[in-house]
Amino acid sequence: MRIAVRKEPAPGERRVAIVPESVKRLSAKKIEVSVETNAGTGSGASDEEYSAAGARVDKSFEAVLANADALVQIRPPTNEDIRKLKEGATLISLLYPLGSPELVRALAARKVTAIAADMIPRTTLAQMMDVLSSQATAAGYEAVLIAAGALPKFFPMLMTAAGTIAPARVLILGAGVAGLQAIGTARRLGAVVEAFDVRKVAKEQVQSLGAKFVEVDSTEDAQTASGYASEVSDEYKKKQAELLATHVGKADVVICTALIPGKRAPVLVTADMVRSMRAGSVIVDLAAEQQGNCELTKPGQTVVEHGVTLVGVTDLASRLSAHASQMYSRNMEKLLVYITKDGAWKLDFKDEIVSGSVITHEGEIVHAKVKEMAQPKPVAKAAGATP
């Protein structure tokens, strides 16, 4: 089997799906690698390093695809990318299929076996394949560094000849992998940290990192069986808004990380909350790609509203391209080894990892939840129309 690794085409994307150190290990499992020239440049991996590891380096994306059985990349493909894939080829990448019905239908029409790296179940067995966790680790770390650079204050408490400098107050919204990494990073920089999450299991995790857990007075728990957060009731949202309004207003930095798979990111920070913050405060919105947790976030931009800097960048993991690529590549190694044997595909649809991540296969949408979402909605007939 041969897999193709491309130079990621998205503007500003510096990561690469497979790094040279993975090439030798994949080769030992009878999985050969072809790499588009300069694919690893942004993450510090040269064509020479790929060649030395045993990969074949080709001059173009089309050349890489020509003899490949599968394409492994990071960002979701465009329609043009899909047209370039051989009919019946395999694609492994982030796909976000629950929010991308047209993409899913295009992959099925091309008879592509599409494996969504972002849909791999978060189980103990699949931990080493979990790209969402690995990339969120990088994003949570980088978010705090951006905030520290933008905030016109020190993060730690300092005892100086000019008097005591109070530590910065940081509020983390969402205590998943990115949020927990943000907590740890902010704490290491000396900030006083609070964190909020709708999942009650997050309380112990937050407190174990030395942060205070901000908790809504409710018995409602929004954790799903897969460990993700789900939507909460209107009553909970009302209590949540009242609670967060108090804590956002006191924070120097707010790091937003809350996401709901397949849906718009929940709005946790309203325009009124932003107005209540001190001038010079900073909000870094990791949910910007899903429209943001802050009402005033502008995806892909950094703006100032009411004296508050709002950072809506969508390439946080890419900014730590060397380690983000290394982690993604290791995730891909484990996944490829799991779904192949002696260089041939081994897709057992009774297996929870396969059934959870394979979206299209042999011209069909095979993931039940995605299939339901991707079905074209019937057009409602006008009142009084003849059947």
TAFENDA-V525277 format. One record per residue. N is the residue number from 1. SS is DSSP state (a for helix, b for strand, c for the rest). PHI is phi in degrees with one decimal (NA if undefined). D_CENTER is the distance of its C-alpha to the mean C-alpha in Angstrom with 1 decimal. Layout:
((N | SS | PHI | D_CENTER) (N | SS | PHI | D_CENTER))
This chain:
((1 | c | NA | 28.3) (2 | b | -126.4 | 26.7) (3 | b | -108.2 | 23.1) (4 | b | -103.4 | 22.2) (5 | b | -124.1 | 19.8) (6 | c | -102.1 | 19.5) (7 | c | -78.2 | 19.2) (8 | c | -57.4 | 15.9) (9 | c | -85.0 | 17.6) (10 | c | -61.9 | 15.1) (11 | c | -54.8 | 16.9) (12 | c | 82.2 | 16.0) (13 | c | -77.0 | 13.6) (14 | c | -109.2 | 15.1) (15 | c | -76.9 | 13.2) (16 | c | -135.4 | 15.0) (17 | c | -73.0 | 14.2) (18 | c | -130.6 | 17.3) (19 | c | -98.7 | 19.2) (20 | a | -54.0 | 23.0) (21 | a | -64.3 | 23.2) (22 | a | -81.3 | 21.6) (23 | a | -61.1 | 24.1) (24 | a | -63.0 | 27.1) (25 | a | -66.9 | 25.6) (26 | a | -68.3 | 24.6) (27 | a | -59.6 | 28.1) (28 | a | -64.2 | 29.7) (29 | c | -100.2 | 28.2) (30 | c | 66.0 | 29.7) (31 | c | -117.6 | 26.5) (32 | b | -86.6 | 27.3) (33 | b | -127.3 | 25.0) (34 | b | -112.9 | 25.6) (35 | b | -124.3 | 23.8) (36 | b | -69.5 | 24.1) (37 | c | -54.8 | 25.9) (38 | c | 67.9 | 24.0) (39 | c | -60.8 | 20.7) (40 | c | -99.2 | 20.1) (41 | a | -56.0 | 21.9) (42 | a | -66.4 | 19.0) (43 | a | -108.0 | 18.0) (44 | c | 87.6 | 21.6) (45 | c | -111.0 | 22.6) (46 | c | -89.3 | 25.7) (47 | a | -58.1 | 27.2) (48 | a | -63.0 | 30.0) (49 | a | -67.3 | 27.7) (50 | a | -63.7 | 26.3) (51 | a | -61.4 | 29.9) (52 | a | -64.7 | 31.1) (53 | a | -81.5 | 28.6) (54 | c | 109.6 | 30.0) (55 | c | -82.3 | 27.6) (56 | b | -94.8 | 29.3) (57 | b | -104.5 | 28.3) (58 | b | -110.4 | 28.9) (59 | c | -82.9 | 29.5) (60 | c | -149.5 | 27.4) (61 | a | -61.8 | 24.6) (62 | a | -62.8 | 27.4) (63 | a | -66.5 | 29.2) (64 | a | -64.4 | 26.2) (65 | a | -73.2 | 25.9) (66 | a | -52.6 | 29.6) (67 | c | -114.7 | 30.1) (68 | c | -98.0 | 26.7) (69 | c | -90.3 | 26.0) (70 | b | -150.8 | 22.2) (71 | b | -112.2 | 19.6) (72 | b | -115.1 | 16.6) (73 | c | -143.9 | 14.0) (74 | c | -103.4 | 10.4) (75 | c | -72.7 | 10.2) (76 | c | -60.4 | 11.9) (77 | c | -75.7 | 15.6) (78 | c | -88.5 | 18.1) (79 | a | -60.7 | 21.3) (80 | a | -64.4 | 23.2) (81 | a | -59.1 | 21.1) (82 | a | -63.6 | 21.7) (83 | a | -63.3 | 25.4) (84 | a | -79.2 | 25.6) (85 | c | -70.5 | 24.5) (86 | c | -66.1 | 27.5) (87 | c | -59.8 | 28.2) (88 | c | 88.2 | 27.2) (89 | c | -70.9 | 24.8) (90 | b | -111.0 | 21.6) (91 | b | -124.5 | 18.1) (92 | b | -123.4 | 15.1) (93 | b | -166.5 | 11.7) (94 | c | -66.6 | 8.5) (95 | c | -127.9 | 10.6) (96 | c | 48.2 | 9.5) (97 | a | -67.1 | 13.2) (98 | a | -67.2 | 14.0) (99 | a | -114.6 | 13.8) (100 | c | -135.1 | 15.2) (101 | a | -61.1 | 18.7) (102 | a | -66.8 | 20.3) (103 | a | -61.9 | 18.0) (104 | a | -62.0 | 18.6) (105 | a | -64.6 | 22.3) (106 | a | -65.6 | 22.5) (107 | a | -65.8 | 21.2) (108 | a | -65.2 | 23.7) (109 | a | -62.8 | 26.4) (110 | c | -84.8 | 26.0) (111 | c | 59.1 | 26.2) (112 | c | -82.4 | 23.0) (113 | b | -84.0 | 21.7) (114 | b | -100.4 | 18.0) (115 | b | -111.5 | 15.7) (116 | b | -86.8 | 12.2) (117 | a | -62.2 | 10.1) (118 | a | -81.0 | 7.6) (119 | a | -106.3 | 11.0) (120 | c | -62.1 | 12.4) (121 | c | -58.1 | 14.2) (122 | c | -87.4 | 13.6) (123 | c | -112.0 | 17.1) (124 | c | -59.8 | 19.1) (125 | c | -63.2 | 19.9) (126 | c | -94.5 | 16.3) (127 | a | -54.5 | 15.0) (128 | a | -74.3 | 15.5) (129 | a | -106.6 | 13.5) (130 | c | -79.7 | 10.4) (131 | a | -70.4 | 7.7) (132 | a | -61.2 | 4.9) (133 | a | -68.7 | 7.6) (134 | a | -65.4 | 8.6) (135 | a | -76.4 | 5.9) (136 | a | -67.2 | 5.7) (137 | a | -58.8 | 9.4) (138 | a | -65.5 | 9.7) (139 | a | -65.9 | 8.2) (140 | a | -64.7 | 10.4) (141 | a | -64.7 | 13.2) (142 | a | -65.1 | 13.3) (143 | a | -59.0 | 13.2) (144 | a | -69.7 | 16.3) (145 | a | -63.7 | 18.0) (146 | a | -63.8 | 17.6) (147 | a | -62.6 | 19.1) (148 | a | -63.4 | 21.8) (149 | a | -72.7 | 22.7) (150 | a | -87.4 | 23.0) (151 | c | -76.7 | 24.9) (152 | c | -81.7 | 28.6) (153 | c | -143.1 | 29.2) (154 | c | -72.7 | 29.0) (155 | c | -81.1 | 26.4) (156 | c | -84.4 | 29.0) (157 | c | -73.4 | 32.4) (158 | b | -126.4 | 35.0) (159 | b | -101.2 | 38.8) (160 | b | -122.1 | 40.5) (161 | c | -63.8 | 44.0) (162 | c | -91.0 | 43.1) (163 | b | 114.0 | 42.0) (164 | b | -83.5 | 39.0) (165 | b | -100.9 | 35.6) (166 | c | -70.1 | 33.6) (167 | c | -71.6 | 29.9) (168 | c | -70.2 | 27.1) (169 | b | -104.7 | 25.7) (170 | b | -118.0 | 21.9) (171 | b | -114.7 | 20.3) (172 | b | -105.9 | 16.8) (173 | b | -104.3 | 15.7) (174 | c | 103.1 | 13.5) (175 | c | -116.4 | 14.1) (176 | c | -81.6 | 11.2) (177 | a | -61.2 | 10.0) (178 | a | -64.2 | 8.9) (179 | a | -64.4 | 12.1) (180 | a | -65.7 | 14.3) (181 | a | -66.6 | 13.5) (182 | a | -64.3 | 14.4) (183 | a | -60.6 | 17.5) (184 | a | -60.1 | 18.6) (185 | a | -68.3 | 18.3) (186 | a | -63.9 | 20.1) (187 | a | -66.1 | 22.7) (188 | a | -64.0 | 23.4) (189 | c | -82.8 | 24.1) (190 | c | 96.3 | 26.5) (191 | c | -78.8 | 25.2) (192 | b | -87.6 | 26.1) (193 | b | -119.4 | 22.9) (194 | b | -120.9 | 22.5) (195 | b | -144.8 | 19.5) (196 | b | -125.2 | 19.2) (197 | c | -155.3 | 17.6) (198 | c | -80.4 | 19.0) (199 | c | -93.9 | 18.9) (200 | c | -66.6 | 22.1) (201 | c | -63.7 | 21.0) (202 | a | -70.6 | 18.9) (203 | a | -57.4 | 22.2) (204 | a | -64.4 | 23.4) (205 | a | -65.1 | 20.2) (206 | a | -63.5 | 20.3) (207 | a | -67.1 | 24.0) (208 | a | -66.4 | 23.9) (209 | c | -94.7 | 22.1) (210 | c | 87.0 | 25.0) (211 | c | -104.3 | 23.4) (212 | b | -89.7 | 25.1) (213 | b | -91.0 | 23.5) (214 | b | -92.3 | 24.0) (215 | c | -124.5 | 25.0) (216 | c | -76.6 | 26.2) (217 | c | -76.1 | 29.6) (218 | c | -160.4 | 28.9) (219 | c | -88.5 | 29.0) (220 | c | -70.1 | 26.1) (221 | c | -127.8 | 23.0) (222 | c | -97.5 | 19.9) (223 | b | -83.5 | 18.3) (224 | c | -86.9 | 18.1) (225 | c | -62.6 | 19.5) (226 | c | -87.5 | 16.1) (227 | c | 94.6 | 15.2) (228 | c | -84.4 | 12.9) (229 | b | -88.8 | 14.4) (230 | c | -114.4 | 16.7) (231 | c | -70.7 | 18.7) (232 | c | -109.7 | 21.7) (233 | c | -72.8 | 25.3) (234 | a | -63.1 | 26.9) (235 | a | -63.7 | 29.0) (236 | a | -64.0 | 26.1) (237 | a | -59.8 | 24.4) (238 | a | -64.8 | 27.7) (239 | a | -64.3 | 28.1) (240 | a | -61.1 | 24.5) (241 | a | -62.6 | 25.2) (242 | a | -64.8 | 28.5) (243 | a | -66.9 | 27.0) (244 | a | -67.7 | 24.2) (245 | a | -57.6 | 26.7) (246 | a | -67.8 | 28.7) (247 | a | -77.4 | 26.0) (248 | a | -62.6 | 24.2) (249 | a | -61.8 | 27.7) (250 | a | -93.0 | 28.4) (251 | c | -83.6 | 25.2) (252 | c | -84.3 | 25.1) (253 | b | -135.6 | 21.3) (254 | b | -121.4 | 18.7) (255 | b | -108.6 | 15.1) (256 | b | -100.6 | 13.1) (257 | c | -135.2 | 10.0) (258 | c | -79.7 | 11.1) (259 | c | -134.8 | 9.5) (260 | c | -123.1 | 11.5) (261 | c | -52.9 | 10.4) (262 | c | 79.4 | 12.2) (263 | c | -133.9 | 13.6) (264 | c | -61.3 | 13.8) (265 | c | -61.3 | 12.4) (266 | c | -67.5 | 15.6) (267 | c | -82.5 | 17.8) (268 | c | -107.3 | 18.7) (269 | b | -115.2 | 20.4) (270 | c | -84.5 | 23.2) (271 | a | -59.9 | 25.2) (272 | a | -64.5 | 28.0) (273 | a | -65.2 | 25.9) (274 | a | -62.1 | 25.0) (275 | a | -62.0 | 28.8) (276 | a | -79.2 | 29.6) (277 | c | -79.3 | 27.8) (278 | c | -69.8 | 29.9) (279 | c | -58.5 | 30.1) (280 | c | 96.8 | 28.0) (281 | c | -67.4 | 25.2) (282 | b | -133.2 | 21.5) (283 | b | -121.2 | 18.5) (284 | b | -111.6 | 15.0) (285 | b | -105.8 | 12.6) (286 | c | -69.8 | 8.9) (287 | c | -90.5 | 9.0) (288 | a | -57.1 | 11.0) (289 | a | -65.6 | 9.2) (290 | a | -106.7 | 10.3) (291 | c | 80.5 | 13.6) (292 | c | 95.1 | 13.2) (293 | c | -83.2 | 14.6) (294 | b | -101.5 | 17.5) (295 | c | -58.9 | 20.1) (296 | c | -99.9 | 20.9) (297 | c | -62.6 | 17.6) (298 | c | -114.7 | 17.8) (299 | c | -52.8 | 14.6) (300 | c | 83.3 | 14.9) (301 | c | -129.6 | 17.9) (302 | b | -116.1 | 19.4) (303 | b | -131.1 | 22.4) (304 | b | -116.5 | 25.0) (305 | b | -128.1 | 26.0) (306 | c | 54.4 | 29.0) (307 | c | 81.4 | 28.8) (308 | b | -105.3 | 25.2) (309 | b | -82.7 | 22.7) (310 | b | -109.6 | 19.5) (311 | b | -102.3 | 16.6) (312 | c | -113.9 | 14.2) (313 | c | -63.5 | 12.8) (314 | c | -116.4 | 9.7) (315 | c | -125.7 | 9.9) (316 | c | -60.7 | 9.6) (317 | a | -64.6 | 8.4) (318 | a | -62.5 | 10.9) (319 | a | -69.8 | 13.5) (320 | a | -110.6 | 13.7) (321 | a | -59.3 | 13.9) (322 | a | -63.6 | 16.5) (323 | a | -77.4 | 14.9) (324 | a | -62.7 | 11.3) (325 | a | -65.5 | 13.2) (326 | a | -59.9 | 15.4) (327 | a | -68.9 | 12.9) (328 | a | -60.0 | 11.2) (329 | a | -61.6 | 14.9) (330 | a | -64.8 | 16.1) (331 | a | -58.9 | 13.6) (332 | a | -66.2 | 15.1) (333 | a | -54.2 | 18.5) (334 | a | -62.7 | 18.5) (335 | a | -65.5 | 17.3) (336 | a | -61.8 | 19.9) (337 | a | -65.2 | 22.6) (338 | a | -70.2 | 22.0) (339 | c | -102.6 | 22.4) (340 | b | -132.5 | 25.3) (341 | b | -148.2 | 28.7) (342 | c | 52.3 | 31.0) (343 | c | 78.0 | 29.0) (344 | b | -127.2 | 29.0) (345 | b | -64.6 | 26.5) (346 | c | -136.9 | 26.8) (347 | c | -96.6 | 24.9) (348 | c | -100.2 | 26.2) (349 | c | -74.2 | 25.1) (350 | c | -86.4 | 26.5) (351 | c | -78.8 | 23.9) (352 | a | -67.8 | 21.0) (353 | a | -71.6 | 18.4) (354 | a | -66.4 | 19.9) (355 | a | -66.1 | 20.5) (356 | a | -81.7 | 17.1) (357 | a | -114.6 | 15.3) (358 | b | -79.9 | 18.1) (359 | b | -98.9 | 18.0) (360 | b | -128.8 | 21.1) (361 | b | -160.6 | 24.1) (362 | c | 53.2 | 27.5) (363 | c | 83.1 | 27.2) (364 | b | -120.9 | 26.1) (365 | b | -84.3 | 23.0) (366 | c | -102.7 | 23.1) (367 | c | -87.0 | 20.3) (368 | a | -57.2 | 22.3) (369 | a | -67.8 | 19.8) (370 | a | -67.8 | 18.4) (371 | a | -59.9 | 22.1) (372 | a | -62.2 | 23.2) (373 | a | -67.5 | 20.7) (374 | a | -83.1 | 21.5) (375 | c | -64.6 | 25.2) (376 | c | -57.4 | 26.9) (377 | c | -77.6 | 28.1) (378 | c | -64.1 | 32.0) (379 | c | -80.6 | 33.6) (380 | c | -68.5 | 35.6) (381 | c | -80.8 | 39.3) (382 | c | -64.8 | 41.1) (383 | c | -56.6 | 43.6) (384 | c | 83.4 | 46.9) (385 | c | -71.1 | 45.7) (386 | c | -75.9 | 47.7) (387 | c | -59.3 | 45.9))
